[in-house]
Amino acid sequence: MLQTTAIKEYAYSLGFDTVRITTAEAFVDAERVIKERIAQGLMDGLPWFTVERAAVSCHPDALLPTAQSIIALGMVYLTEQPDETESSTPHGRISRYAWGDDYHETIKPRLQQFAMWLNEYARSEMGEQAATRLFVDTGRMVDRAVAQRAGLGWYGKNTNILTRGWGSWLFLAEIVTNLPLAPDEPLKATCGSCEICLHACPTRALPRPYELDNTRCISFLTIELRGSIPVELRPLMGNLIFGCDICQEVCHVNQLSERRLLQRPETVIALDNIGKRKTAFQPHQEFRPRPPVGSCPELIPLLSLTEEAFRERFRRSPIKRAKRRGLLRNVCVALGNIGDPQAVPALTRALHDDEPLVRGHAAWALGKIGGEASIQALQEALQIENDGEVCKEIQYALSMKNG
């Protein structure tokens, strides 16, 4: 059996902040829970999240027939927020994980390098060829179940993995391999009696501990949802335009991690989950807020983005996943919730956007803001609108102030 110390040390050298190992046995409990959630309709809106997918993702040998071990990796994205400034113009909020570069593009090359090194290491130590499958959130792998069983962290009641030292502010990745590796033990830590995250969610997307109603989650609504955001949920979204960190921000474990960062921003010292060494943590440069994206962009200018300008501005960012129409839809909702009349001219122009999705949510925002200019814009748009759903949105927006 290969020595895991060298494997873990190499993971650290690649920039991973924590690494643990577990077996490739089936994740029976995770499969049962996932199938229950699907049957309850809690995963609606994710057409790719099927019972068939669950059956595969919870069985590593279905991903790699010769699988014996899984290397669980974590890369921290906890960074300071230097671009938050007072301003008289409306600003939106972006989930912390999207402040910098797309983590897939940052982590995947390191995983590929890790796999090549692992193959050479196995050949030199055992004379064997290493077979590997790599996962960074996009493949069929139950990453949180892997992280929990490997002892990388424990399940939080908000369904995120919590770790010692960094809370849930880290990206997960996995290498499934045919190599026999000594597994680590799961952590015994839990959230105890704390349920602050459940009560903090504005849309009540956490009805019970360890259970997420995907259809009400703001992260789903602003990123994965391709259609119209349910009218009853829009006022609860505040100025969030891509993702949501509320259930993480209120977590005491995460707040402790953030305090450490603020106190010692250059080198936050955290005890690694191996429990034998300390590692110096410095925020990864790739995940720090970048000027073109940042953490709280001005909203009104975003409504003028063309398709080409959107692609250029967010080409390195996770925000590109929402697509232009999705992001502008979210911006309209945020502007409606902020209620600043400064946004009326831009929303009026958005009433004539090429995308019906944007037009409909611009109408809702104008109805929410109200005022003569908003009502006039809505009435004029209604005369020329030929999309039935958008017409309903305009009529509803007019009724918001006239009813």
N, C-alpha and C positions, 0 to 999 in steps of 0.2 A: 504493500500500500504506500502510495506517495506521501511524503511529508507535506503537511498543509502549511507549515510555517513559511516556506519559500513561496508558495502560491499566494498567501496573504500579503507577504512583503512586496511581491511584484504588483499586486493590485494597488497597494498604497503608492508605489512608485509611478503608477499611471494616473494618479490623481483621485482615486476613489477614497472616500473618507471612512468607510467601514466595509468589512467583508466577513461573511460567515458561510458555513457549509452545512448542507443537509442531504438527506438521502433522496433518491428518485422514486420513492414509494408514492402511490396514489394519494391525492388529497381528498379523501372520502368525505370528510365533514364539509369542506368547501364546496364540493360538487353538490351535496345535498342542499346546502343553504342557497347556492346560486339557482338551482332548479326551483326551489320554493319561491324565491324572489321573482323569478320569471313568471311562475304560475299566478302570483299575486298581482302581476301587472306593474311591479315596481321598476322594471327595466324597460318599460315601454318607451319608444322613441329611439332605441338603439337596435335597429334591425339586424345588426350583425351579432348581437348578444343573444344567441339561441341555446336551446337545450343541447343541441348537437355540438355546439362550440364548447359548452361547459364540459361535456363528456370527454372531449379531447384535451382541453386545457388543464384539467385536473389529473391527467394521466401522463406523466413525463415520457413514458415509454411509447405513447402514441405520437410524440413529437420526435423522439429519438429512440428507436427500438432497443438499442443497446445501453440505454441510460442507466447509470448507477448512482450518480451524484449530481447535486446542483450547487453551484457557487452563487451565493446571493450577495449582491453589491449595492452600495448606497453612495450617492454623491450629493453633498449638501448644497442647497441653493439659498440658504439664509444670507441675505446681504442687507446692508444699510440702505436707506431711502433718501438720497441726497437731493432729489429733484422736487420734493414736495414744498411748494411755496404758496404764500397767500396771494390771491388774485381776485380781481373783481369779475372775471369771466368764468363761466361754468367749466368745471373739470370733471373728468370721469375717473374711475378707479379700475385698475387692472390687477389680476391675481399675481402674487409675488413670483410664481414660477415663470411668468411670461414677461418679466421686466427686462430680461436680457435675451440671449440667443436661444434658439430652439434646442432643447436639451437632447433631442434625438441626434442631432448633427454633432453635438459635442461628445456624447457618450458612445455612440456606435463605433467610431473609428478606434476608440480605446478598447472596446470589447473585441474588435477584430484583431488588434495587436495582441491583446491578452490571449486570444485563442491560438494565434501563431506561436507565441511563447510557450503556451501550455503544451502544444504538440511537440516542440523541441525538448521541453523539460521531460515529458513522458518518454520520449525516445531515448534520451540520455540516461534516465534513471531506471527505466523498466524495459526499454527496447520495444515499446509498444506505440501504436499510432493513437492519438487522441481524436475521438469523434466529438464534435461540439455542435450545439445549437444556441444561438445568441438571441436575447430578448431585451428590448427596451420599451416596454409599455404597449407596443403595437402588435406583437405576436400573440399566439394562443398560449399564454402562460398566466397562471393565477399568482401574480407577483407578490401580493400581500400575504397569501397563504405560505408562499415560499419564505418570505422574510420572517414571518412569525415562527415557523417551525425551525428555521435556521438560528433563531435567537438574535436576529438583527434588530428586532423590535417587538412590540406587542400591539395587539389590536386595540385601538382607541374606540370609544363609544361613538365617535363621529365617523367610524369605518376606516380611518386612516391608520397607518402604522406609526407608532410613537417609539422613538429611540432615546436612549440615555445620552444627554449632551446636546442633541440637536432637535429633539421633538420630532415633529412630522415634516420638517422642512428639508426633505431630501428626495431625490429621484431614485427609483429602484431599477435594477437591471439584474439579469440572470444569465448564467452559462450552464446549460445542461450538458453533461459529459458522460462518456462511457468509463471514465477512470474511477476506480474505487478510492474514495477519500473519507477520512475519519470525520463524522458529522459532529457539529456543535450542538449544545443543548438549548432548548427554548428558554427564554427569560421567564421568570416568575412574576414579573411586574404586571400590574393592572392599573386601571383608572380608579379603582376603589369605588367609593360612593359618589364621586363627582359626576354630575350630569349637566354642567354649565353649557356645554356645546349644544345639547339638545334644545335647551330653552332659548339659546341665542339666535338660532336660525330663523330669519324673518319669514320664510315661506313654509315653515314647519316640515322641512324635508327629512328631518330625523325624528320620526314618530316614536321610535323606541331605541334603546341602546343597541348599537351595532347594526342598525337597520337604516338604510338610505332609500327614500322614495325618489328615484331618479327623475320622475316627471315633475317634481317640484324644486329640484336643486337648481340654484342660480347658475352654477357652473354648466350644467346641462343646457339650461335655457339660453345661455349666452354663447355657447360654443357648439354643442352637438345638434341642437334643435335647428332644423332647416326651414321650418315654416313660421307661422305666426306665434308669438308668445301669448299664452292665455291672458285675457284681459284682467282677470281677477288677481293674477300674479304680478302684473306690471308695476303697480304702485309699491310693491314690497321689495323691489329690486334696487331702489335708491339710485345711486350714480354708478353702479357696477356695470361695466361694458364688456368685460372679458374675464370670466371666471369669478370665483368668490373665495375668500379666505376667512370668513367670519367664524366658522366653527373651529378653525385653527388658531385664529388670533385670540380667542377668549380662553383657550386651553392653558392651564397653569404650567404645564410642561413646556409648551412653546414660549410662553412669556418669559420663563427662566432662561431659555436659550437666547431670546432676543436681548435680555438684559446683559447677558455675558458679552454679546456682540457689541453692544453700545459701550460697555465699560472698557473692553479691550478689542477694538475693531481690527487690529492688525493680526493678533494671534490669540484667538479664543482657545483656551486649553480645555479639552473635553476627554473624559475617560472613554476609551474605545470599548466596544462591547466584548472584545476578547477578554477584557478584564485584567490584562497583564501589562499593558503599556499605555502611555499617554501619547496622543498625537496632537500636533499643533494645527489648529484650523484657521486658515485664512480664506475668506470668501473667494470662490472661483470668479475670476475676472469675467468669464463668459456670461455669468448670470447676473451681473450688476446692471442696473438700469442704464440703457443707452439713450442718447438724445433723440433719435428718431422715434422711439417708443416710450421709454420711461415707465413710470408707475401711475401717473395721474395726468394724462394729456388733456389739453384744451379740447372741448367737445365740438364747438361750432366749426372750426376749420376742418374737422374730420368729415363733415357732411359734404364738403366740396371735393372730396377725393374721387378721381376718376379710377377706372379699373386699373389702368397702367400705373397711376400714382400709388394706389393701394398696394399693388404687387411690389413696387420698388421700395416703399416705406417699410413693409413688413416681410420682405423676402427672407430674412434671417430669423424672424420671430415666430413663436407658436401662434400668434394672432392670425396668421394667414389661414389657419384651419377654419376660422369662422367665415371666411370669404368676405368680399366687400359688402354684399347685401346683408349678411348677418351682422357684421360690425356696425354698419349704418343703422340697421334696425335697432340694435342695442343702444346706440348713441341717441336715437330719437326718444327711446323710453327714458333714458337718463335725463335728457333735457326736459321732458315732460314732468318728471319727478322733481327736478330742481325748480322748475317754474319760473325761470328768469326770462322776462320779455325780450331780452337781448337776442334770444334764440329764434324769435318769430320769423324774421326775414329768411334765415337759413332753412328753417323748417318749411316755410312757404315754398322755397325753391325745391326742397326735397319732395314736396307734394307732386312734383312733375318729374321725378326721377324715372329712369327707364325700368327700374325694378318695382313691381307691384308691392313686394314685401316692404320696401323702404317707404313707398307712398302711404301705405296703410298705417304704419307706425308713426310716420310724421303727422298724419291726421290726428291720431290719438294724442300725441304730444301737444299739438295746437289746441285741442279740446281741453286738455289738462291745464294749459297755461291760461287760456281764455283771452278775453279782451276783443275789442272791435276788429283789430287787424287780423287776429286769428279767425274770427267768425267769417269775415269777408273772404279770406283766403280759402276757407273750407267750402263756403257756398259757391265760389267761382270754380273750384276744383270739381265739385259735384256735377256741375253742368257739362263738363267735358270728359269725366272719367268713364272708361268703358269696361273696367274690370269689376265684376260683381262683388268680390270680397272687399276690394278697396272702397267701393261705394258704401258698403255696410259699415266700414271703419269710419268713413266721413260722417255718415248719418249718426253713428254712435257718438262721435266727437262733438257734433253739434248739440246732441241731446245732453251732453255732460254739463253744459252751461245753461241750456234752455229748459231743462227738465225740472 
